[in-house]
Amino acid sequence: MQKEATSNILPERKAKPKWLRVKLPTGKKYTELRGLVDKYQLNTICTSGSCPNMGECWGEGTATFMILGNICTRSCGFCGVKTGRPESVDWDEPEKVARSIKIMKIKHAVLTSVDRDDLKDMGSIMWAETVKAVRRMNPETTLETLIPDFQGLEKHIDRIVDVAPEVVSHNIETVRRLTREVRIQAQYDRSMGVLKYLKQAGQRRTKSGIMLGLGETREEVIETLHDLKDNDVDVVTIGQYLQPSKKHLPVKKFIDPDQFKEFEEIGKSLGFRHVESSALVRSSYRAQKHIH
């Protein structure tokens, strides 16, 4: 049934709206960092995910790094990361990431990871060790950790709070009604609970992100914004979902820039500290500004 729907509805194969077309990244800082990434074979989500904002972010001295391998134990319908049996944990990874950040002279680093439900600690120990390594080697670099839900287990979330990144982010991704379809092994209320617990545990700045174009209604997006605010989230990013491949969920709609602007205004009226809302916004977009 899904296969038929995907083959018949492929908005991504049509010409994208003009607001989704971006210029190739340029500039001295981008060229310099691109050269370092290639020379030292550094692993950034910016390059592997072909992020449209790479030039702008690198120009600001911001980059995103993924830890715990590149194979996820979950199979979300929107995500282009491979699903399957992950490889064993590389305990040298914290030093490798810290060294990459030093080589690239990154001012603000975003760390993210695949889900590691196969590990007893859900990967939380590696998370904490990576933050510590980055701090040791790059004491002036600020950090955002874009974490999985750790199945909502507080003992794992505590390891993140204890190493005190400037921002801890966990994406809700979509509205309540679509969560089971979009984030198959995740739960809307569990993710909201993670965000609430982070604040209760003493995390200073929390953040979450939503993708649009998966079939959600305007009212559902507004409801999600209210839920995020009710759970003490400080920063929200809102962007357009783009289908990674034919196997993934199709784009139901390309959201108009005016609609993104309205959601930004609603978010600000609710009292969020920062709201990034436009078609090309991704979780790490303007991340360096979200620590303030």
N, C-alpha and C positions, 0 to 999 in steps of 0.2 A: 504493500500500500504506500509506504513512504517512498520507495524507489520510483513508483509511478508519479507521485506528486513532485518529486525532485526533478525528474526528467521533463516534466511539462511546465514547471514554473522556475525559470532560471533568470531572474531579473539581472543577476550579475553579468550575464552574457550580453545584455543590451548595453547601449552606450550609457555610461554613468552620467548623472547630472553634473553640470559644470562646477558645482561647489565641492564635488568629490575629486576633482582633478588637481593634482599638485605638481609643482615644479620640482625637478631633480635637485637634491640638496647641493649647495655650493658654499663657498666661503673658505677662508684660510684655515679657520679652526676645524671645520669639518674635514677638509682635505688632509690636515695634519693627523687628526684622530683616525681617519679611515686608513691612512698609511700604517699607523701603529697597530691597529686591529689586524690588518693583513700580515704585517711583518712578524708579529708575535703570536698570531693565530688565537687572538682573544675571543672569548665567546660572549657576545652581547645579544640581548633580545632585540635591540635596535636593528642590528644587521640581519639576524636570522629570521626575524619577523617582518622584515622590509617595512619598518614603521614609516609612515608618511611624514612624521614630525622629526625624523632623525637629525636633519640638518639644523633645525631650530634648537633642539635640545642640546646637541653636541656643542653648538655655538654658545650655549649658556653654561657649558661645563657639566651637563647631566647625562648619565647613561644608565641602562638597566642590565642587570646580570641575573642569569638563572642558575640556581644550584640544584643539587640532588639529581643530576642527570637530565636526559631529555625524553624519557619514557614515563608516562603518567599511568597510575593505576585506575584512573577514572576515564570515562568516555563521553565527555560533554558534547552535545550536538553542535556547538558553535566553535569549538577550539581546534586549532590545527596541529597541536602537539600530539605526537604518537601515543597510542595506548597499548599497554601490554605488560609483560613482566620486566620491571626495571632491573638495571644492572646493580651490582653491589655498590655500597657507598664508598666514595673516594675521600678518604680522610685528609688528603692533601688539598682538597678543594678550597677550604677557607683561605689558605695561603695563596693559592693560585688566583682567587678572586681579588684578594687584597693587593696582590702584585699587579694585576691588570689595572686596578683603579689607580695605583701609583704611577704606572707607566703612562696611562692616559691623562694623568693629572686631573682627575675628576673631582669637582667641587662638591657635587651632590650625587650620591649613588642610590639607585633603587635596586633592591634585591627581591627576587621572586623565585618560585620553585614549582615543580610538578607536585601533584599529590602523591604521597608515599604511604598509602594505607597498608602496605606490606610490612612496614617497619613498626616495631613495638612502640617507639617514641614518635611515630608519624613524621620523622625527620626533624623534630624540634631541636634535638641536640646539635645537629649539623647547622641549623639556623643560628643558634646561639653562638657556636664556635666561629661561624663566618663573620658575624657582627663583631665579635671580639678581635678577630684577626684584622679586619678592616680598620678598627679603631687603633690597634697597635701600630700598623704600618702607615695609616693615613689619619693622624689625629685631628686634622683640620676639616676632613670630609664629613659632611652631614649625611644621614641615612634615612631612607624609607624602606620598610619591609612590607612587601605585598604578599601576605601569607595565605595558605589554604585554611580550611576550617578546623583541621586537626580533630575532626569528628566531634567538635564541641567540647573536648576534654580540657578542663581548666589547667591541669598540671602541665600540659604541653604549651598552652597559651602563656602560662606564667614564665616559661623560659624566654619568651620573646620580650615580655614586659621587663623582666629582670635585667636584660642587657640594654634597655632604654634607647631604642632608636628614636630619632626626632619625630617620625610619623610611622604609625602602623596602619596598613590598609588591608581590607578584606572586601572583595567585590561581591555585591549582591547579584550583579549581572543582568537580572531581568525581574519582571513583576511576579507576584505570588502565583498567579494562575498558570504561568508558563514555566515555572521553575522545574517541574518534573520532566518536561520535554527538553528544556534547554540545558539543565544541569542535572543530569540523570541521577547521580548518586548523592546529590546535595539536597538540602532542605532550606526553604526560605526562613523559617523561624529559627533554625539552628544558626544560620549565618547572622541573623539579627542578634541572636543571643551572644555570639562571639564578639560582635561590635560593642554590645552593651557591657559585656564582661571586661573587655579591654579597658574601658573607662573606669569601671568599678575597681579594677586591679591597680589603677594608678597611671595608665598611659595618658600622656599629655595631649597628643593630637591623633585623632583617628580619621579614617577616610574610606570611602567606598565608591564603586562605579556601576553604571547602568549602561547597557547597550539598547539601542532602539532599532525598530524595523523588523522585529520578530513576530509581530502580530498583536502587540500590546495596544491598549487604548490610552487616550490622553488621561482619562480619569485614573487608570491603573498606575500610570507613571506618577501622577500627583500623589496618589495613595502611598506609593513606595517612598517618595520623598518625605512624606509625613512620618512614615515608619522609621526611616533613617534618622530623622531629627529626634523622634521620640526615644531613640536608642543612643542619643548623645554623639552622633557622628558630626565631625567638624567640617569635612571637605567632601564634596561630591563631584564626580566626573560623569558626563553624559555624552555618549558618542553614537555614531552610526554603526550597526552591525554589518560586516561584509563577509560573505560566504568564502571560507578558505578553499573549499574544493566541492566537487559535485556530490561527495559523500556527506557533506554537512548540511545543516538546516538551510533552506533557501531564504533569501531576503524577501520578506513580504512587502516591504515598502521602504522607499528612500524618503527620509524625513526632511521636510522643508526647513531651510535656515530660520525662518520666522518661528517655527515651532520650537526649535532648539533655544531660540532667544526667549520665548515665553517661559520655558522650563527653567532657564537661568534666572529670570526675574522672580519666578515663584520660589525657587530655591533660596534666593537672597532674601526674599520677604519672610521666609521661614526662619531665617537667622543663621544659615550655614556661614562659616567663616570664609570659605572659597567655593565657588561653583564654576566649573569649566564645562561649557555646554555648546558643542558644535559638531558637525558631521565627522571631522577628522580627529576629534579628541579621543585619546586613549588613556589608560590608567595613569601612565607616568607623565602625561603632558603637563608642562609647567610645574613639575613636581618640586623644583627648587623653591618655588614661591609658597608652597603649602606648609613650610615649617614655621612661617611667620604669622 
